[in-house]
């Protein structure tokens, strides 16, 4: 990870808007810190010149710990994390310089799309149960998208892959207050640049034959195709058993109270640390299960444990169970 500052940018009012929520949020953020990392704020102009500013700073050799561009999405109700910048300018109104383009490339002879370099999986974990924050794959065709694309293109040209960069579209203050949006932006910043530690709970579920349940992560997930125990992250204010009961209801549609803790471990991924607890949740009828988040499930005997590709945090435990037997 690069050293340096966290850069957060925003835009002033444009078109017929008397204010821009991104500027209001930026003003509130001021010169703060995220985990000891200084935040630098910069207001960009709503025109071609403004869209070049951060890209030019990258080309001049400036080093950032992360980059977050903020912009107004006047017709949205949630805070939108943009997955992709498109190499296309398609305006429905002029920018603040009077420029009006409706079918031009941002950068000639460059890729059609460039994806965010922010840690998608970490942001997924952080905002999994937050209805105010959603992913978007449409950054529009205005200066917001143009700025995002130019920044990602400059990073790509410089072969820089360790600066997480994201565009965040903010809804008007009438939808979500400025104070709440500042809070969410700082959470986004923290998730992007700090190594998080998550408390995760998982269920050891048996069928009447003594087999245990394993579930396959969905195709859209960062760990697509890997297998795990059903469960998930403990949210703030929850006990492990409360979190596991909630996760089982959400993921496989069953209401169960965990019996007792059978395993606990700590595992370091490249981007996060997981404190894992596995709880015995008893025997259930397989017909009760409804897969709401996973692509597939299997009931495995002890001899079949290694027939699926377990998540790295689960694998050391599974390997030991293969020798010692499955606890109950």
C-alpha positions in Angstrom: 0.0 0.0 0.0 1.3 3.5 -0.9 2.0 6.0 1.8 0.6 9.5 1.6 -2.7 11.3 2.1 -6.2 10.2 1.4 -7.6 12.6 -1.3 -11.3 13.4 -1.3 -12.7 15.6 -4.0 -16.1 17.1 -4.7 -17.8 19.6 -7.1 -19.5 23.0 -6.7 -23.1 23.6 -8.0 -23.8 23.1 -11.7 -26.7 23.6 -14.1 -29.8 24.7 -12.2 -28.7 23.3 -8.9 -28.2 26.0 -6.2 -26.0 23.7 -4.1 -24.1 20.5 -4.5 -24.2 17.9 -1.7 -20.7 16.8 -2.5 -19.3 20.2 -1.7 -21.3 20.3 1.5 -20.0 17.0 2.6 -16.4 18.0 1.6 -16.7 21.2 3.7 -17.8 19.1 6.7 -15.0 16.6 6.3 -12.3 19.3 6.3 -8.8 18.2 7.3 -9.6 15.1 9.2 -7.7 11.8 9.6 -8.7 8.2 9.0 -6.7 5.9 11.2 -3.9 8.4 11.5 -3.9 9.0 7.7 -4.4 12.7 6.8 -7.4 13.6 4.6 -6.8 16.2 1.9 -9.8 17.7 0.3 -10.0 19.4 -3.1 -12.9 21.1 -4.9 -12.9 20.4 -8.7 -14.5 22.6 -11.3 -17.4 21.1 -13.2 -15.7 21.1 -16.6 -13.0 19.4 -18.6 -10.2 21.2 -16.7 -11.6 19.9 -13.4 -11.8 16.4 -14.7 -8.0 16.4 -15.4 -6.8 17.7 -12.0 -6.3 14.5 -10.1 -5.1 12.6 -13.1 -2.4 15.3 -13.7 -1.4 15.1 -10.1 -0.9 11.3 -10.5 1.2 11.8 -13.6 3.3 14.4 -11.7 4.2 11.7 -9.3 2.1 12.6 -6.3 1.4 9.7 -4.0 -2.0 9.1 -2.3 -3.1 6.4 0.1 -6.5 6.4 -1.6 -8.7 8.6 -3.8 -12.4 9.2 -3.3 -14.3 11.4 -5.8 -17.7 12.7 -4.6 -20.5 14.0 -6.8 -24.2 14.8 -6.8 -26.7 12.3 -8.1 -29.8 14.4 -8.1 -32.3 11.6 -8.9 -30.9 8.9 -6.5 -32.1 8.1 -3.0 -29.0 6.1 -1.8 -25.3 6.7 -1.7 -23.9 4.9 -4.8 -20.5 3.3 -5.0 -19.6 3.3 -8.7 -18.0 0.1 -9.9 -17.1 1.3 -13.4 -16.0 4.4 -15.3 -17.0 4.5 -19.0 -14.9 6.0 -21.7 -17.8 8.0 -22.9 -19.0 11.6 -22.5 -22.7 11.8 -23.1 -24.1 15.0 -21.6 -27.7 16.0 -21.3 -26.8 19.6 -20.4 -23.7 21.8 -20.7 -21.0 21.7 -18.0 -20.1 25.0 -16.2 -17.8 26.0 -19.0 -20.6 25.7 -21.6 -19.1 22.5 -23.1 -21.9 20.2 -24.4 -20.8 16.8 -25.8 -23.1 13.9 -26.3 -21.0 11.1 -27.9 -17.3 11.6 -27.3 -14.6 9.5 -25.7 -13.0 10.6 -22.5 -9.6 9.3 -23.7 -8.8 8.3 -27.3 -7.5 4.8 -27.9 -8.2 3.7 -24.3 -10.3 0.9 -22.8 -14.1 1.1 -23.0 -14.5 0.7 -19.3 -12.2 0.9 -16.3 -13.2 -0.7 -13.0 -12.7 0.8 -9.5 -9.5 -0.1 -7.7 -11.3 0.1 -4.4 -11.6 -3.2 -2.4 -15.0 -4.3 -3.5 -15.1 -7.3 -1.1 -14.3 -5.2 1.9 -16.9 -2.6 1.0 -19.4 -5.4 0.5 -18.7 -6.6 4.0 -18.9 -3.1 5.5 -22.2 -2.1 3.9 -23.9 -5.5 3.6 -26.8 -4.6 5.8 -26.8 -0.8 5.2 -29.7 0.2 3.0 -28.3 3.7 2.5 -25.2 2.5 0.6 -25.5 0.6 -2.7 -23.3 -0.4 -5.6 -23.9 1.1 -9.0 -22.6 0.3 -12.5 -23.7 3.5 -14.1 -21.5 6.6 -13.3 -23.4 8.5 -16.0 -21.9 10.5 -18.9 -21.2 13.8 -17.3 -18.1 15.3 -15.6 -18.4 12.8 -12.7 -17.8 9.8 -14.9 -15.2 11.8 -16.9 -13.2 12.6 -13.8 -13.4 9.0 -12.5 -12.3 7.7 -15.9 -9.3 10.1 -16.2 -8.1 9.2 -12.7 -8.3 5.5 -13.3 -6.7 5.9 -16.7 -3.8 7.8 -15.2 -3.3 5.1 -12.6 -3.4 2.4 -15.3 -0.9 4.3 -17.5 1.5 4.6 -14.5 1.0 0.9 -13.7 -0.1 1.8 -10.2 -2.4 -0.8 -8.7 -2.1 -0.1 -5.0 -4.1 3.2 -4.7 -7.8 2.3 -4.1 -9.9 4.8 -6.1 -13.6 5.1 -6.0 -16.4 7.5 -7.2 -19.2 8.0 -4.8 -22.5 9.5 -6.0 -24.4 11.3 -3.2 -28.1 11.9 -3.2 -29.6 15.3 -2.3 -29.6 16.3 1.4 -33.4 15.9 1.3 -32.9 12.2 0.9 -30.1 11.7 3.4 -28.8 14.4 5.7 -25.4 16.0 5.2 -24.3 14.7 8.6 -25.3 11.1 7.8 -23.6 11.3 4.4 -20.4 12.6 6.0 -20.5 9.6 8.4 -21.0 7.2 5.5 -18.2 8.7 3.4 -15.8 8.4 6.4 -16.8 4.8 6.8 -16.2 4.2 3.1 -12.7 5.9 3.4 -11.9 3.7 6.4 -12.9 0.5 4.6 -10.8 1.5 1.6 -7.5 2.3 3.3 -7.4 0.5 6.6 -7.0 -3.2 7.2 -10.2 -4.2 8.9 -10.8 -7.0 11.4 -14.1 -8.8 11.2 -15.9 -11.0 13.7 -17.5 -13.8 11.7 -19.8 -16.5 12.9 -20.6 -19.8 11.0 -23.0 -22.6 11.6 -22.2 -26.3 11.9 -25.4 -27.9 10.7 -26.1 -31.6 10.5 -28.7 -33.7 8.7 -30.0 -37.0 10.2 -27.2 -38.9 8.6 -24.5 -36.8 10.5 -23.4 -35.0 7.3 -22.6 -31.3 7.6 -23.8 -28.4 5.4 -21.5 -26.5 3.0 -22.6 -23.6 0.8 -21.0 -22.3 -2.4 -20.4 -18.6 -2.7 -22.5 -16.9 -5.5 -21.1 -16.1 -8.9 -21.1 -12.3 -8.4 -19.1 -12.6 -5.2 -15.4 -11.8 -4.9 -14.9 -15.4 -3.7 -17.3 -16.9 -6.2 -17.0 -20.7 -6.4 -15.5 -21.2 -3.0 -17.3 -23.1 -0.2 -18.1 -22.1 3.3 -20.3 -22.7 6.3 -23.5 -20.6 6.3 -23.1 -17.5 8.4 -21.6 -14.0 8.2 -20.3 -10.9 9.9 -21.3 -9.8 13.4 -22.8 -6.4 13.2 -22.3 -3.7 15.8 -24.4 -4.3 18.9 -25.0 -8.0 18.1 -23.8 -11.0 20.1 -22.3 -13.9 18.1 -25.4 -16.0 18.6 -27.7 -13.2 17.6 -25.7 -12.5 14.5 -25.7 -16.2 13.5 -29.4 -16.6 13.9 -30.0 -13.5 11.7 -27.5 -14.7 9.1 -29.1 -18.2 8.9 -32.5 -16.6 8.4 -31.2 -14.4 5.7 -29.0 -16.9 3.9 -30.8 -20.3 4.1 -34.3 -19.3 5.5 -34.1 -21.3 8.8 -34.8 -20.0 12.3 -32.2 -21.6 14.6 -30.6 -20.7 18.0 -27.0 -21.8 18.1 -26.2 -24.5 20.7 -22.6 -24.0 21.6 -19.2 -22.8 20.3 -17.1 -25.6 18.7 -14.3 -23.7 17.0 -12.6 -20.3 17.1 -9.7 -19.1 15.0 -8.0 -16.0 13.6 -7.1 -15.9 9.9 -5.2 -13.2 8.0 -6.4 -12.6 4.4 -4.4 -10.2 2.2 -6.9 -7.4 2.8 -8.5 -8.2 6.2 -8.3 -10.3 9.4 -11.1 -12.6 10.3 -11.9 -13.8 13.8 -14.0 -16.9 13.1 -16.4 -18.7 15.4 -18.1 -21.9 14.4 -21.2 -22.8 16.4 -23.0 -26.2 16.6 -26.6 -25.4 15.4 -27.9 -28.9 15.6 -29.7 -31.2 13.2 -32.2 -29.9 10.6 -34.3 -31.3 7.8 -32.5 -30.5 4.4 -35.9 -29.7 3.0 -36.1 -26.7 5.3 -33.3 -24.9 3.5 -33.9 -22.2 0.9 -30.7 -20.8 -0.6 -31.2 -17.1 -0.7 -27.6 -16.0 -1.2 -25.6 -19.1 -2.3 -25.4 -20.8 -5.7 -25.4 -24.4 -4.3 -25.2 -26.5 -1.2 -24.0 -29.9 -0.3 -24.2 -32.3 2.7 -20.8 -33.7 3.3 -19.6 -36.8 5.3 -16.2 -36.7 7.0 -14.7 -38.5 4.0 -16.1 -36.0 1.6 -14.9 -32.8 3.3 -12.1 -32.1 0.8 -14.3 -32.6 -2.2 -15.2 -28.9 -2.2 -12.9 -25.8 -2.3 -13.2 -24.3 1.2 -12.5 -20.6 1.9 -9.0 -20.1 3.2 -10.2 -19.3 6.8 -12.2 -22.6 6.9 -9.6 -24.9 5.3 -7.3 -25.3 8.3 -10.2 -26.3 10.4 -11.6 -28.7 7.8 -8.2 -30.3 7.4 -8.0 -31.0 11.1 -11.5 -32.4 11.2 -10.6 -34.8 8.4 -8.1 -36.3 10.8 -9.8 -35.8 14.2 -13.4 -36.1 13.1 -16.2 -33.5 13.0 -17.0 -32.1 16.5 -20.5 -32.2 17.9 
